[in-house]
């Protein structure tokens, strides 16, 4: 069955969502992935949205992190302090984020590109809850399109901390122990981070993609293991549910 | 307590908790005062040029859009703002009302980056100090607590911290590094709610976002409400009151006050209008045309609703999903 890059990203991310876990969901692809996961693999996934929605049934796709669909038939509707504090005290297992730029240590930029802070070439929205998610969630999963101009040796601005400058840097900065980026899911690959060097490491290539293609589209040196598996393509079931049930209004796909 | 690191961003709203206490003692009557008034009167009396302003919730969700438009009509100048929003911030920034923002997120959500923000920031006209969403809310929480700062574990190690006005210190109890956020006392807050009485008791359904913190962190509070109810109705459901009346300076009746955003359990967001807005906002000319039609071209919220049309509004009510 044919599928596009966005659909591939969504299906790959959905498979990473664990049942009976709390997951902080940002705008866009994470919402689709959480909804798909809830329908197929993780019926007891607890989606958490930053303005107060906890445990919503993602029957209809949210278009904003504060809208009614983020707490439709939820178990709780509170406020932003409750949500971020829940993450800060170690209650949120996964955080799903996007970004415009990423570096080898998983540091993310969603603030500006080019120029300097006071006179940027392209001004982006800013942290939003991104910095909070990347600081406090146990495992951060980053979803991005894989392009050389986005995968850079150094990002223009560290909006959200990854492993900062390398091993031990998060802890030295005062960030909670045992947290950090866990996976990077892209249109070309599934990546992780080397347990010692904390640098980005290739885990799987997306269907039909070669290791060389991943390397070509990455602006820094990736750790490449000897054996790299190919990710399973989206199944017919995943694509059907995604198109017919998750986003029938075609907001995102 | 030794300061280990300081952000280089400007503290846009210096404050004194002693002064805030004094304000709350002398400027906020505890008696029942009828505060129901028009949006023109509320904005004219309680928002001043140069104020530090905030609004809640945001852009497309329970947003005080009718008040936001009135602010543009009255052309208040040199405002500084809590930079967390969508359409309301867009209108203010595009109309040149804002000189500086404590920015956390200003974008168009599913529709991407804000063109109004890009034009203002990239030309260097708008001063921006960076924070996270958690941080800006905790700053208001500190003010609501009546303390000068609050320790948190967000922002550490990032450029978001570096371009903020926060500080890192060693915790005097545990020795760990913590980020201290300065309290944020707003001059004025605009908050849209489901219902309020004429004294200012305000109730919200669904998520409460940061209404609780913002209402308690602001010197002046303007509440707009979908429905004005009798105090007896408030007293029947006191557990729903997020904002008690003595925090509030003005109450404005604003049915469909969040349009084109949504109001949970009452009406859906107007996707068609939002899409048209996103399209228009891409150029300064398009933005001006939008402002001319929907903001400057109408005298008040009532006229705005007439431009949108009863048929459209009824449709938004009808398509709203219940509980």
Interface residues (C-beta under 8 A of the other chain):
Chain A: X27 X28 X50 X51 X52 X53 X60 X63 X64 X65 X66 X67 X68 X69 X70 X71 X72 X73 X77 X78 X79 X80 X81 X84 X88 X111 X112 X115 X117 X118 X119 X120 X121 X122 X123 X124 X125 X126 X127 X128 X129 X130 X131 X132 X135 X136 X157 X158 X159 X160 X161 X164 X169 X170 X173 X174 X175 X176 X251 X252
Chain B: X57 X58 X59 X60 X61 X62 X83 X86 X103 X104 X105 X106 X107 X109 X110 X113 X114 X117 X118 X121 X122 X124 X127 X128 X130 X131 X132 X133 X134 X135 X137 X138 X141 X152 X153 X154 X155 X156 X157 X158 X159 X160 X163 X168 X176 X177 X178 X179 X206 X207 X208 X209 X210 X211 X212 X213 X262 X264 X265 X269 X321 X323
